[in-house]
């Protein structure tokens, strides 16, 4: 009976493995030309609507809020929360009332609660 169960599982899962896509670079976010290039360190991926939001570091910028639709042209920085070379480090995301909620630092007030509708204009610190 156990062998039959394993055979059924393999039969059901095998077609999924055949459809698996090989990993590929969507966009080179940190594209500075230096002798020792560094990673953009993308992390904290979170689906919100039809996009994936994440934190990443671009040349001259620390970790900031980015989003992607899975294409090069559709991968953009949403907002430079900690203007300049500082990092806002948005590490955790959730959704509340149709808005993306996360914590980030703007370099002035420390880590605070932020909200975004997915646009630069709609990304702001929550004021209580």
C-alpha positions in Angstrom: 0.0 0.0 0.0 2.8 2.4 0.9 4.5 1.8 -2.5 1.3 2.5 -4.3 0.9 5.8 -2.4 4.5 6.8 -3.3 3.8 5.9 -7.0 0.7 7.9 -7.1 2.4 11.0 -5.5 5.3 10.7 -8.0 2.8 10.5 -10.9 1.0 13.6 -9.7 4.2 15.6 -8.8 6.4 14.7 -11.8 4.5 16.9 -14.4 4.8 19.9 -12.0 8.6 19.4 -11.9 8.7 19.4 -15.7 7.0 22.8 -15.8 9.4 24.3 -13.3 11.2 27.3 -14.6 15.0 27.8 -14.4 16.0 30.8 -12.3 17.1 33.9 -14.2 18.1 37.4 -13.5 15.1 39.7 -13.9 17.1 43.0 -13.4 20.5 44.0 -12.3 19.5 46.5 -9.5 23.0 47.3 -8.3 24.7 47.8 -11.7 27.7 50.0 -10.6 30.8 49.2 -12.6 33.5 48.6 -10.0 36.4 46.2 -9.6 34.5 44.3 -7.0 30.7 44.5 -7.6 28.4 43.8 -4.7 24.9 42.2 -4.5 21.8 44.3 -4.2 20.9 41.9 -1.4 17.2 41.5 -2.3 15.1 40.2 0.6 11.7 40.1 2.3 9.7 39.3 -0.8 5.9 39.9 -0.4 3.1 39.6 -2.9 0.7 42.6 -2.9 -1.8 42.7 -5.7 -0.1 41.6 -9.0 3.4 42.7 -7.8 6.1 41.4 -5.5 7.5 44.0 -3.1 10.9 43.6 -1.5 13.9 45.5 -0.1 17.1 45.9 -2.2 20.2 48.1 -2.4 21.0 50.0 -5.5 24.2 51.9 -6.3 24.7 54.7 -3.8 21.5 53.8 -1.9 21.0 51.5 1.0 18.1 49.0 1.2 14.9 50.6 -0.1 11.4 49.6 -1.2 11.3 48.0 -4.6 8.6 46.1 -6.6 8.5 43.9 -9.6 6.0 42.3 -12.0 8.7 39.8 -13.0 10.1 41.8 -15.9 13.1 44.1 -16.3 11.0 47.1 -17.2 8.5 46.3 -14.4 11.2 46.2 -11.6 11.5 49.6 -10.1 12.3 51.3 -6.8 9.0 52.4 -5.3 10.4 55.0 -2.9 13.7 56.2 -1.5 12.5 56.5 2.1 15.9 57.2 3.6 17.1 59.8 1.0 20.7 59.6 0.1 23.0 56.8 1.0 21.2 55.6 4.1 19.1 52.5 4.3 15.4 52.4 5.2 15.7 48.6 5.6 12.0 47.7 5.1 12.2 44.1 6.5 8.6 43.0 7.0 5.4 43.5 5.1 1.7 42.9 5.6 -1.6 44.2 4.1 -4.2 46.2 6.1 -7.3 47.7 4.5 -5.9 47.3 1.0 -2.6 49.0 1.8 0.9 47.6 2.1 2.2 48.1 5.7 5.8 47.9 6.7 8.4 49.3 9.1 11.2 51.5 7.8 13.7 54.2 8.8 13.8 57.6 7.1 17.0 58.4 8.9 15.4 61.1 11.1 13.0 59.3 13.5 14.3 55.8 13.6 12.2 52.8 12.6 8.5 53.8 12.1 5.4 52.4 10.6 4.9 53.1 6.9 2.2 52.5 4.3 2.2 52.3 0.5 -0.3 51.8 -2.3 2.6 50.7 -4.5 3.5 54.2 -5.8 6.1 56.7 -4.7 3.4 59.3 -4.1 1.3 56.8 -2.1 4.2 55.8 0.2 4.3 57.6 3.5 4.9 57.3 7.2 1.8 56.5 9.2 1.0 59.4 11.6 -1.0 58.5 14.6 
